[in-house]
Amino acid sequence: MNLSQPGILHRSNERLLEYARRHRDLTACALLAAAFLVVCVLLQLPYYYVGLAVVGVILLGISLKYPFAAFLTYVFIVNFLPYAYIESKTFTLAKIGGILLVAITLAVTAIRTPDFGKRIKRAFDKRGLVVLMLIAAGAVSTIVSRNPRSDFFEQHFQFLALFVLTRVYVDTEKRLWWLLVIILLARGLDGALGLYQYITIPEAGRIGGNFVDANEYACYTLLALPIGVYLAQYEKKKLTRILFIAAGILTFIAVIISFSRSGFITLALILLLIFLIPAIKLRNRMILLFLTIVLVITTVPFEYWSRIETLNALFEDEATERSVMIRKRQVDTSIRMFLENPIFGVGYLQYRTTPEKLLGGYIIKRGRLGEHSAILQVLVEFGLLGFIPFVILIILTFRSGIRAAKLAKLAGDSGIRLLSTATTLSFTSYIIFSFMLGTYTKYLFLYLALPMAAYDVAVEKLSRPAAAREVANGEDLGKGMV
């Protein structure tokens, strides 16, 4: 073919422009991705910037055809790769491009969703407005602080997007089931990675899977344990149930091999709640108890109990274990910092850089002070302006999950009841370890959204006539991934 022949290039250009006009969203993202890649090359930036562009384009392609599948992909990435969101130290053009790429990808995903206006209105109900109040309070605290952190805004854009998209997309029982399955598989795979690390490199000390910190690895993996338990009860197919049980066991083992004391406390309390809450049959709870005892006997190394014994230092006048001593001092330090800035707080991430003199000379590494209590972090960094909506959010979230389970129980719907209980206990796990660990992160916004979404699903499904419910249940299976 002779490309110099008159008309050929013109016709090709016309076809390209026509395609661009028909697919404006795809064209915009493609141009942004291309510009993003050029900037990465010119500035010689790390490869993960390029990877971000590629992942964004892939997510866009999926979202154009299967928006809910794109959302599940996003949730999997968030749960399996904890540091997958944009968090670099320099505000470069590439960073701006990366944020815009994620923004446009998620926006196209949302716009392609039917009844988007109705769903976005649901996402910003009174519970969603309290989320906005929390973020606004954090923004004010950040702006008025002595050392403002611009990454507050880029991170919270992504945190809010995760919360909103969860509320937008999860509107049926089947979709709630898919979301919980993805979370369980992601954390189960990370549990398997931790087990592999423990077996192959035992000399490296405590392992952390995809997390740097072993305590974070244990506690965030535990978020999926209630999900594994209740999905195994929910599922009827034996092979799928075995898969859920295996993933749940991996989350249990993750606590043991990480030697995490905060993980141990959270595990014990969550298992106690699972045994006490009658959402599953007594026989199955006894089976779970037996399985727990077997796992403890067969997997817990003797050295683990020696580490747990150091918790006694919390009740002694003079602590004998250094890290426990620091946790005791942290409460006094936090109260002093809060009283100095009670309204607006000290600003986002300033709690993690507390002067050493307040901690008795303890050297802070990687902001470990902040990682010892997310509850205290919100109180000190955001002040009462942010802590009050934070507490309100916790109350509203528990209320949503409990009301969803009660509605399902009254309607005799065991499926919704199991899924609602799973989301509520998963959020409970987050709150328990937040007193001992966990920096304020994107996971808060995801696990806030889960019980709220469960309540939305319960109200939508259980308020319909019985015949309409049966039809909707049948349609869920076909529409679950669209």
C-alpha positions in Angstrom: 0.0 0.0 0.0 1.4 3.4 -1.0 0.8 5.7 2.0 1.8 8.7 -0.1 -1.3 8.2 -2.3 -3.6 11.2 -1.8 -6.5 10.6 0.5 -5.2 7.7 2.5 -3.7 9.6 5.3 -6.7 12.0 5.3 -9.2 9.1 5.6 -7.1 7.5 8.3 -7.0 10.7 10.2 -10.8 11.1 9.8 -11.4 7.6 11.2 -9.1 8.3 14.1 -10.9 11.5 14.9 -14.3 9.9 14.6 -13.2 7.1 17.0 -12.0 9.7 19.4 -15.3 11.6 19.3 -17.2 8.4 19.9 -14.9 7.3 22.8 -14.0 10.6 24.5 -13.4 9.1 27.9 -11.1 6.4 26.5 -9.3 9.0 24.4 -8.8 11.4 27.4 -7.3 8.6 29.5 -5.1 7.4 26.6 -3.7 10.9 26.1 -3.2 11.4 29.8 -1.4 8.0 30.1 0.8 8.9 27.1 1.7 12.3 28.6 2.3 10.6 32.0 4.8 8.1 30.4 6.6 10.9 28.6 7.1 12.8 31.8 8.3 9.6 33.6 11.0 9.2 30.8 12.0 12.8 30.8 12.4 13.1 34.5 13.9 9.6 34.8 11.4 8.7 37.6 11.0 5.2 39.3 9.4 2.4 37.3 6.5 2.2 39.6 5.2 5.5 38.1 5.1 3.7 34.7 3.4 0.8 36.3 0.8 3.1 37.7 0.0 4.4 34.2 -0.3 0.8 32.8 -2.5 -0.3 35.7 -4.7 2.7 35.3 -5.2 2.1 31.6 -6.0 -1.6 32.2 -8.5 -0.7 34.9 -10.1 1.8 32.5 -10.4 -0.9 29.8 -12.1 -3.2 32.3 -14.3 -0.5 33.6 -15.7 0.4 30.2 -17.1 -3.1 29.8 -17.4 -4.4 33.4 -17.4 -1.6 35.9 -18.1 -3.7 38.9 -15.2 -6.0 38.0 -12.9 -3.0 37.7 -14.0 -2.0 41.3 -13.2 -5.5 42.6 -9.8 -5.3 40.9 -9.2 -2.0 42.7 -10.3 -3.5 46.1 -8.0 -6.5 45.5 -5.0 -4.3 44.8 -5.7 -2.2 47.9 -6.0 -5.3 50.2 -3.1 -7.4 48.7 -0.7 -4.5 48.1 -1.1 -2.2 51.2 1.2 0.5 49.7 -0.3 0.5 46.3 -1.8 4.0 46.6 0.2 7.1 45.6 2.5 8.2 48.4 5.7 9.7 47.2 7.7 12.4 49.0 8.0 14.9 46.1 5.1 16.6 44.4 6.2 16.0 40.8 4.4 16.3 37.5 4.4 12.6 37.3 2.7 12.4 40.7 0.0 14.8 39.6 -0.5 12.8 36.4 -0.8 9.6 38.4 -3.5 11.0 40.6 -5.4 12.3 37.6 -5.1 9.0 35.9 -6.6 7.2 38.9 -9.2 9.9 39.2 -10.3 9.6 35.5 -10.3 5.8 35.6 -12.5 5.7 38.7 -14.7 8.5 37.3 -15.3 6.6 34.1 -16.1 3.5 36.1 -18.7 5.4 38.1 -20.2 7.2 35.1 -20.7 3.9 33.2 -22.8 2.6 36.1 -26.6 2.7 35.6 -28.6 4.9 38.0 -25.3 6.7 39.0 -27.2 9.7 40.4 -29.3 7.6 42.7 -26.3 5.6 43.9 -24.1 8.7 44.5 -26.9 10.2 46.5 -26.9 7.0 48.6 -23.2 7.2 49.1 -23.5 10.8 50.5 -26.3 10.1 52.9 -25.9 11.3 56.5 -23.2 8.6 57.0 -21.3 9.7 53.9 -21.6 13.4 55.0 -19.9 12.5 58.3 -17.1 11.0 56.3 -16.8 14.3 54.5 -16.8 16.1 57.9 -13.9 13.9 59.1 -11.9 14.6 55.9 -12.7 18.3 56.1 -11.5 18.4 59.8 -8.3 16.7 58.8 -7.8 19.2 56.0 -8.2 22.2 58.4 -5.9 20.6 60.9 -3.3 20.0 58.2 -3.5 23.6 56.8 -3.1 25.3 60.2 -0.3 23.0 61.4 3.3 24.1 61.7 4.3 21.6 59.1 1.5 21.1 56.5 1.5 17.9 54.6 0.3 18.2 51.0 0.0 14.4 50.7 -3.1 14.6 53.0 -5.1 15.7 50.0 -3.8 13.2 47.5 -4.2 10.3 49.9 -7.7 11.3 51.1 -8.9 11.7 47.5 -8.1 8.0 47.1 -9.6 7.1 50.5 -12.8 8.9 49.7 -13.0 7.3 46.3 -12.7 3.9 47.9 -15.5 4.7 50.3 -17.8 6.2 47.7 -17.3 3.4 45.1 -18.1 0.8 47.7 -21.3 2.5 48.6 -22.1 3.0 44.9 -21.5 -0.5 43.6 -22.5 -2.8 46.4 -26.3 -2.7 46.1 -27.2 -6.4 46.0 -26.4 -9.5 48.1 -24.4 -11.1 45.3 -22.2 -8.0 44.9 -21.6 -7.9 48.7 -20.7 -11.5 48.5 -18.2 -10.9 45.7 -16.6 -8.0 47.6 -16.1 -10.0 50.7 -14.7 -12.9 48.7 -12.1 -10.6 47.0 -11.0 -9.2 50.4 -10.7 -12.7 51.8 -8.7 -14.0 48.8 -6.3 -11.0 48.9 -5.6 -11.3 52.6 -5.4 -15.1 52.4 -2.8 -14.8 49.6 -0.8 -12.5 51.8 -1.1 -15.0 54.6 0.3 -17.6 52.3 3.2 -15.2 51.4 3.9 -14.7 55.1 3.9 -18.5 55.6 6.4 -18.9 52.7 8.6 -16.2 54.2 8.5 -17.9 57.6 9.5 -21.3 56.1 12.1 -20.2 53.7 13.8 -17.4 55.6 13.4 -18.0 59.3 16.7 -16.2 60.2 15.2 -12.9 59.0 13.2 -12.7 62.2 9.5 -11.6 62.3 7.9 -11.7 58.9 5.3 -9.2 57.4 4.0 -10.5 54.1 3.4 -7.5 51.9 3.5 -5.3 54.9 6.7 -3.9 56.2 5.6 -4.1 59.9 4.8 -7.5 61.3 2.1 -6.1 63.6 0.3 -4.5 60.7 0.6 -7.7 58.7 -1.1 -9.7 61.5 -3.9 -7.2 62.4 -4.9 -6.2 58.9 -4.9 -9.9 57.8 -7.2 -10.5 60.8 -9.8 -8.3 59.2 -10.5 -11.2 56.8 -10.9 -13.9 59.5 -14.6 -13.2 60.3 -15.2 -12.9 56.5 -13.7 -16.4 56.0 -15.8 -17.9 58.9 -19.2 -16.5 57.7 -18.5 -17.1 54.0 -17.8 -20.7 54.8 -21.2 -20.9 56.5 -22.9 -19.0 53.7 -21.5 -21.1 50.8 -23.3 -24.3 49.8 -20.7 -25.7 47.3 -18.2 -27.9 49.1 -15.1 -26.9 47.0 -15.8 -23.2 47.4 -16.4 -23.7 51.2 -13.1 -25.5 51.5 -11.4 -22.5 49.7 -12.9 -20.1 52.2 -11.9 -22.2 55.1 -8.3 -22.5 53.8 -8.1 -18.7 53.3 -9.5 -18.2 56.9 -6.9 -20.6 58.3 -4.1 -18.6 56.5 -5.3 -15.4 58.2 -5.2 -17.2 61.6 -1.7 -18.5 60.9 -0.5 -15.1 59.9 -1.0 -13.9 63.5 1.0 -16.8 64.9 4.0 -16.5 62.6 4.2 -12.7 63.0 4.6 -13.0 66.8 2.3 -10.0 67.1 0.9 -9.3 70.6 -1.7 -6.8 69.3 -2.7 -9.4 66.7 -3.0 -12.1 69.5 -5.3 -9.8 71.5 -7.5 -9.0 68.5 -7.6 -12.7 67.5 -8.8 -13.8 70.9 -11.5 -11.1 71.2 -12.8 -11.7 67.6 -13.0 -15.5 68.1 -14.8 -14.9 71.4 -17.4 -12.8 69.6 -17.8 -15.3 66.8 -18.4 -18.1 69.4 -21.0 -15.9 71.3 -22.9 -14.4 68.4 -25.6 -17.0 67.3 -25.4 -16.1 63.6 -24.2 -19.6 62.8 -25.4 -22.9 64.3 -24.0 -24.0 67.7 -22.6 -27.2 66.0 -20.6 -25.2 63.6 -19.3 -22.9 66.4 -18.1 -26.0 68.2 -16.4 -27.2 65.1 -14.7 -23.8 64.8 -13.6 -24.0 68.5 -12.1 -27.5 67.9 -10.3 -26.3 64.7 -8.9 -23.3 66.7 -7.6 -25.6 69.4 -6.0 -27.9 66.8 -4.3 -24.9 65.0 -3.0 -23.5 68.3 -1.5 -26.9 69.3 0.0 -27.6 65.9 1.2 -24.2 64.8 2.1 -22.1 67.8 5.8 -22.2 68.6 6.9 -22.2 72.2 8.7 -18.8 71.8 5.4 -17.2 70.9 4.0 -17.7 74.5 7.1 -16.2 75.9 6.4 -13.0 73.9 2.8 -13.0 75.0 3.9 -13.1 78.6 5.6 -9.7 78.2 2.1 -8.2 78.2 2.3 -8.6 82.0 4.4 -5.4 81.9 1.3 -3.4 81.4 0.1 -4.2 84.9 3.5 -3.7 86.7 4.8 -0.6 88.3 8.1 -0.8 86.4 7.7 -2.3 83.0 10.4 -4.8 82.0 9.7 -4.9 78.3 10.8 -1.9 76.3 8.1 -1.7 73.6 5.3 -2.2 76.2 6.9 0.6 78.3 6.7 2.9 75.2 3.0 2.1 74.8 2.3 3.0 78.4 4.1 6.3 78.0 2.3 7.0 74.8 -1.0 7.6 76.5 0.5 10.4 78.7 2.3 11.9 75.7 -0.9 11.9 73.6 -2.9 13.6 76.4 -0.3 16.3 76.7 -0.2 16.9 72.9 -4.0 16.9 72.8 -4.3 19.5 75.6 -1.9 21.8 73.8 -4.0 21.7 70.6 -7.5 20.5 71.6 -9.6 22.0 68.8 -7.6 21.6 65.6 -4.9 19.1 66.6 -1.3 19.1 65.5 -1.9 18.3 61.8 -1.9 15.2 59.7 1.0 12.8 60.3 2.6 15.2 62.9 1.8 12.7 65.7 4.2 10.3 64.1 7.1 12.7 64.5 6.7 13.4 68.2 9.8 14.8 69.8 12.0 12.2 71.4 12.1 14.0 74.8 8.4 13.3 75.3 9.1 9.6 75.0 12.0 9.4 77.4 14.6 9.4 74.6 13.0 6.5 72.6 14.2 6.7 69.0 11.3 6.7 66.6 11.8 4.6 63.5 9.4 4.8 60.5 6.9 6.8 62.7 6.2 3.9 65.0 4.6 6.1 67.6 1.7 6.7 65.2 1.5 3.0 64.4 0.8 2.2 68.1 -2.7 3.7 68.1 -4.8 4.9 65.3 -7.4 6.1 67.9 -4.9 8.4 69.6 -3.5 9.5 66.3 -6.9 10.8 65.1 -7.4 12.5 68.5 -4.0 14.3 68.5 -3.7 15.1 64.8 -7.3 16.2 64.1 -8.3 17.5 67.5 -11.9 17.5 68.7 -12.8 18.9 65.2 -12.0 15.5 63.7 -12.3 13.2 66.6 -16.0 13.9 67.2 -17.1 12.9 63.6 -14.7 9.9 63.9 -16.5 8.6 66.9 -19.9 9.3 65.3 -18.8 7.3 62.2 -17.8 4.4 64.4 -21.3 4.5 66.1 -23.1 4.8 62.8 -21.1 1.9 61.2 -21.8 -0.5 64.1 -25.5 0.6 64.0 -25.7 -0.1 60.3 -24.2 -3.6 60.6 -26.3 -4.6 63.6 -29.5 -3.3 62.1 -28.8 -5.2 58.9 -28.4 -8.4 60.8 -31.6 -7.8 62.8 -33.6 -7.0 59.6 -32.3 -10.3 58.0 -33.1 -12.3 61.2 -36.7 -10.9 61.3 -37.1 -11.7 57.6 -35.6 -15.2 58.0 -32.9 -14.4 55.5 -29.8 -16.2 56.7 -27.6 -15.1 53.7 -27.9 -11.4 54.5 -27.5 -12.1 58.2 -24.3 -13.9 57.7 -22.8 -11.3 55.3 -23.9 -8.4 57.6 -22.3 -10.1 60.6 -19.1 -10.7 58.7 -18.8 -7.0 57.8 -19.6 -5.9 61.4 -17.1 -8.2 63.0 -14.5 -7.3 60.4 -15.0 -3.6 61.4 -14.9 -4.6 65.0 -11.5 -6.2 64.4 -10.3 -2.9 63.0 -11.5 -0.9 66.0 -10.0 -3.4 68.5 -6.5 -3.3 67.1 -6.7 0.5 66.4 -6.3 1.0 70.1 -2.9 -0.8 70.0 -1.8 -0.4 66.4 -2.6 0.9 62.9 -1.9 4.2 61.4 -5.0 6.1 60.1 -5.2 4.7 56.5 -7.4 3.9 53.6 -8.5 0.7 55.3 -10.6 2.7 57.7 -12.7 4.1 54.8 -13.2 0.7 53.2 -14.2 -1.1 56.4 -16.5 1.8 57.3 -18.3 1.3 54.0 -18.8 -2.4 54.4 -21.5 -2.5 57.2 -23.1 0.5 55.6 -23.4 -1.3 52.3 -24.7 -4.4 54.1 -27.5 -2.3 55.6 -28.3 -0.7 52.2 -28.5 -4.2 50.7 -30.7 -5.5 53.6 -33.2 -2.6 53.3 -33.3 -2.9 49.5 -33.8 -6.6 49.4 -36.0 -7.2 52.5 -38.4 -4.3 51.8 -39.5 -6.0 48.6 -42.4 -8.5 48.4 -41.3 -12.1 48.7 -41.9 -12.8 45.0 -39.8 -9.8 43.9 -37.0 -11.0 46.2 -36.8 -14.4 44.5 -36.6 -12.7 41.1 -33.9 -10.3 42.3 -31.9 -13.1 43.8 -31.9 -14.9 40.4 -30.9 -11.8 38.6 -28.0 -11.1 41.0 -26.1 -14.1 39.8 -26.2 -12.9 36.2 -25.5 -9.3 36.9 -23.0 -9.7 39.7 -19.9 -9.0 37.6 -21.4 -6.4 35.2 
